[in-house]
Amino acid sequence: GRGEKAGAGDFQVAAQRQTNLSTFDKHLKHFRLSQALDAALTSHKPEVVVSVIEELIARGGLQSAISGRHADSLMPLLDFLTKYVAEPRYSCLLAEVTEAVLDVYGQVVGQSPSVDGRLRLMQDRLQAEVRLQQELQILQGTLEPILTGALA
Protein backbone atom coordinates (compact mmCIF):
# COMPACT_ATOMS: atom_id res chain seq x y z
CA GLY A 1 0.00 0.00 0.00
CA ARG A 2 0.90 3.63 0.01
CA GLY A 3 1.82 3.79 3.64
CA GLU A 4 4.13 0.78 3.52
CA LYS A 5 7.90 1.14 3.41
CA ALA A 6 9.73 -0.56 0.56
CA GLY A 7 11.75 -3.58 1.50
CA ALA A 8 15.44 -3.98 0.73
CA GLY A 9 14.79 -6.13 -2.37
CA ASP A 10 11.72 -4.29 -3.62
CA PHE A 11 11.76 -2.39 -6.90
CA GLN A 12 10.85 1.27 -6.50
CA VAL A 13 9.30 3.33 -9.26
CA ALA A 14 10.36 6.96 -9.16
CA ALA A 15 7.47 9.37 -9.05
CA GLN A 16 7.23 11.55 -12.10
CA ARG A 17 7.49 15.20 -11.28
CA GLN A 18 5.08 17.45 -13.03
CA THR A 19 6.83 20.27 -14.85
CA ASN A 20 5.52 23.74 -14.22
CA LEU A 21 4.76 25.48 -17.47
CA SER A 22 5.36 29.17 -17.72
CA THR A 23 2.39 31.44 -18.23
CA PHE A 24 2.98 31.91 -21.95
CA ASP A 25 3.40 28.15 -22.43
CA LYS A 26 0.04 27.55 -20.75
CA HIS A 27 -1.58 30.09 -23.07
CA LEU A 28 0.08 28.53 -26.12
CA LYS A 29 -1.07 25.09 -25.01
CA HIS A 30 -4.68 26.33 -25.00
CA PHE A 31 -4.27 28.35 -28.23
CA ARG A 32 -4.71 31.71 -26.52
CA LEU A 33 -2.17 33.29 -28.81
CA SER A 34 -2.69 36.94 -27.94
CA GLN A 35 -2.45 36.20 -24.22
CA ALA A 36 0.71 34.14 -24.81
CA LEU A 37 2.33 37.09 -26.56
CA ASP A 38 1.27 39.43 -23.75
CA ALA A 39 2.70 37.06 -21.12
CA ALA A 40 5.99 36.84 -22.99
CA LEU A 41 6.17 40.63 -23.27
CA THR A 42 5.68 41.00 -19.52
CA SER A 43 8.71 38.77 -18.90
CA HIS A 44 10.95 41.57 -20.27
CA LYS A 45 13.31 38.90 -21.64
CA PRO A 46 13.94 39.31 -25.37
CA GLU A 47 14.83 35.63 -25.80
CA VAL A 48 11.46 34.60 -24.38
CA VAL A 49 9.52 37.08 -26.51
CA VAL A 50 11.38 36.07 -29.67
CA SER A 51 10.81 32.37 -29.01
CA VAL A 52 7.08 32.95 -28.48
CA ILE A 53 6.94 35.00 -31.69
CA GLU A 54 8.73 32.19 -33.54
CA GLU A 55 6.18 29.73 -32.17
CA LEU A 56 3.31 32.00 -33.23
CA ILE A 57 4.74 32.19 -36.75
CA ALA A 58 5.18 28.40 -36.86
CA ARG A 59 1.55 27.96 -35.84
CA GLY A 60 0.37 30.59 -38.31
CA GLY A 61 -1.05 32.67 -35.50
CA LEU A 62 1.02 35.83 -35.57
CA GLN A 63 -1.71 37.90 -37.25
CA SER A 64 -4.37 36.78 -34.79
CA ALA A 65 -2.04 37.38 -31.81
CA ILE A 66 -1.37 40.93 -33.00
CA SER A 67 -4.82 41.94 -34.17
CA GLY A 68 -7.73 43.13 -32.05
CA ARG A 69 -5.66 45.23 -29.70
CA HIS A 70 -6.36 48.68 -28.31
CA ALA A 71 -3.64 51.30 -28.04
CA ASP A 72 -2.84 50.30 -24.45
CA SER A 73 -2.36 46.62 -25.25
CA LEU A 74 -0.40 47.43 -28.41
CA MET A 75 2.13 49.62 -26.59
CA PRO A 76 4.22 46.81 -24.98
CA LEU A 77 4.64 45.16 -28.38
CA LEU A 78 5.60 48.45 -30.02
CA ASP A 79 8.03 49.19 -27.19
CA PHE A 80 9.65 45.79 -27.65
CA LEU A 81 9.88 46.18 -31.41
CA THR A 82 11.33 49.68 -31.08
CA LYS A 83 13.94 48.52 -28.59
CA TYR A 84 15.09 45.35 -30.37
CA VAL A 85 14.33 45.77 -34.09
CA ALA A 86 17.89 46.93 -34.79
CA GLU A 87 19.45 44.18 -32.66
CA PRO A 88 21.31 41.91 -35.13
CA ARG A 89 20.18 38.68 -33.44
CA TYR A 90 16.52 39.55 -33.80
CA SER A 91 16.34 42.02 -36.70
CA CYS A 92 15.09 39.65 -39.42
CA LEU A 93 12.31 38.21 -37.28
CA LEU A 94 11.30 41.53 -35.76
CA ALA A 95 11.25 43.20 -39.18
CA GLU A 96 8.65 40.59 -40.17
CA VAL A 97 6.66 41.27 -37.00
CA THR A 98 6.88 45.03 -37.57
CA GLU A 99 5.56 44.53 -41.08
CA ALA A 100 2.67 42.46 -39.72
CA VAL A 101 1.85 45.15 -37.13
CA LEU A 102 1.85 47.84 -39.82
CA ASP A 103 -0.34 45.67 -42.05
CA VAL A 104 -2.89 45.20 -39.28
CA TYR A 105 -2.84 48.72 -37.85
CA GLY A 106 -1.82 50.80 -40.87
CA GLN A 107 -5.35 52.15 -41.36
CA VAL A 108 -5.62 53.45 -37.80
CA VAL A 109 -2.37 55.41 -37.74
CA GLY A 110 -3.15 58.91 -36.57
CA GLN A 111 -5.91 57.95 -34.14
CA SER A 112 -3.74 57.40 -31.07
CA PRO A 113 -0.98 59.88 -30.19
CA SER A 114 0.86 57.30 -28.07
CA VAL A 115 0.92 54.71 -30.88
CA ASP A 116 1.95 57.37 -33.39
CA GLY A 117 4.78 58.46 -31.09
CA ARG A 118 6.07 54.89 -30.80
CA LEU A 119 5.89 54.40 -34.56
CA ARG A 120 7.81 57.66 -35.07
CA LEU A 121 10.42 56.52 -32.56
CA MET A 122 10.73 53.18 -34.36
CA GLN A 123 11.09 54.98 -37.68
CA ASP A 124 13.85 57.18 -36.24
CA ARG A 125 15.64 54.15 -34.84
CA LEU A 126 15.44 52.30 -38.15
CA GLN A 127 16.68 55.34 -40.07
CA ALA A 128 19.64 55.63 -37.69
CA GLU A 129 20.41 51.94 -38.22
CA VAL A 130 20.27 52.34 -42.00
CA ARG A 131 22.64 55.34 -41.80
CA LEU A 132 25.02 53.32 -39.63
CA GLN A 133 24.98 50.41 -42.07
CA GLN A 134 25.67 52.77 -44.99
CA GLU A 135 28.61 54.32 -43.13
CA LEU A 136 29.97 50.88 -42.35
CA GLN A 137 29.75 49.90 -46.01
CA ILE A 138 31.65 53.06 -46.99
CA LEU A 139 34.29 52.27 -44.36
CA GLN A 140 34.54 48.70 -45.59
CA GLY A 141 34.98 49.95 -49.17
CA THR A 142 37.74 52.28 -48.01
CA LEU A 143 39.57 49.63 -45.99
CA GLU A 144 39.32 46.83 -48.53
CA PRO A 145 41.95 48.19 -51.00
CA ILE A 146 44.28 49.05 -48.12
CA LEU A 147 44.04 45.56 -46.66
CA THR A 148 44.35 43.93 -50.07
CA GLY A 149 47.50 45.96 -50.81
CA ALA A 150 48.99 45.14 -47.43
CA LEU A 151 48.42 41.42 -47.88
CA ALA A 152 49.78 41.31 -51.47
N, C-alpha and C positions, 0 to 999 in steps of 0.2 A: 503494500500500500504506500501511500504518500508519506505517511509518518514514519515508516520503517527506515532504518539505517541500512545502507548497502553492506553486504558482507565482503570479506577480503577477496573472494573469488568471483564476485558478481560483476557483470558488465554494466557500466554506467553510460547512459546516453546523455551527452551534454545538452543542456537546454539552449534552444536557439534564442538569441537576443533579437529583439525587434529593433530595427534601425529607425531612428527618428528622422523623418523627412523634414527638410526645411520648408518654410511657408510657401515659397514659390514652387517647390517640387509638389507639394500637396495640391496647389492650384492647377499645375500642369497635369497632374494625374487625373483631375476631375474636369479637364478641358476648360477651365476658367482662365483663358489666355490673358485677358486684360488685367485681371487681378494678379496673375503670375508676374507680369511685367512690372506692375506697381510694387509688388513685394520685392522684386529684385532691385528696383530703383531705390527702395528705402534701405537696402543693405549698404549703400554707398561704396560698394566694391565693384570696380569696373569689370573684373574678371567674371563676377557673378552675373552682372547685367548682360555682358556680351554673350555668355554661354546661354542665358535664357533667350536672348534675341536669336541666336543660332538655332536653338530648339524650336522657336516659333516659326522661323523660316523653313526649317525642315518639315514641320507639320503643316505648312501652308497657312499659318494663322497670324502672320505679322499684320496684315491689313485689319483683321478683326480686332487684334489686340490694341491697335493704335486708334481705330475709329471710335466714334461715339463719346468722345471726351469733351469736357468743358475746359475752359481756359485754365482753371485751377488744377485739374488733373493732367493737363497737357504740359504744365510748367516743369515738373521734375524730369520728364523725358527730354524736353528742349534744353534744360540745364545740362543734362548728361551729354546730349549730342554736342552742345556748344563747347563743353569742357574737353571732350575726348575725340572729336571728329578729326582733329589734326594729329592725333597720336598715331604714329606709324603702325603700331600693332593692331589698331582697330579701325584705321581710316577707310579701308575698302568696305568693310561691313557697315560701318556707321554712315558712310556715304549712301549706301543702299537704303538704310533706315531713314535718313534725312530725305531722300527722294520720295520714299513712301509717305512720310509725314506731309511733305509739300503737296503730294498728289491728293491726299485725303483732305487737307485743310487749306489748300490754295485758294479756294473760293471765299473763305471767311477771313482772309488777311485784311486787316484794317478795322476789324470789329472789336478787337481787344488790344488795348495799349500795351499790356504786359506781354502778350504773345508777340506782338509786333516788335517790341523792344528786344526780346530774345532772338527773334529772327534776324534783326539788324545786327545784333552782337555776333551771331553765328556767321553772317555774311562778312562782317569785318574780320573775324578770325580766319575765315577761309581765304579772303583776299590777302591777308598778311602771310598766310602759308604759301599761297601761289607766288607772291613776290619773293619770299625766301627761297622757294624752289628754283625760280628763275635766276636769282643771284647765285645760287649754288651751281647751276648749269653754266653760267658765265665763268665762274671761278674754275670749274672743272675744265672748260674749254681753254682757259688761259694756262692752267697748270699742265695740261696734257702734252703740249709740244716741249715744254721745259723738261718734264720727266722723261719723255721719249728721247730727247737729245742727251740727257744725262746718262741714260742707260745704254745708249748706242756706242 
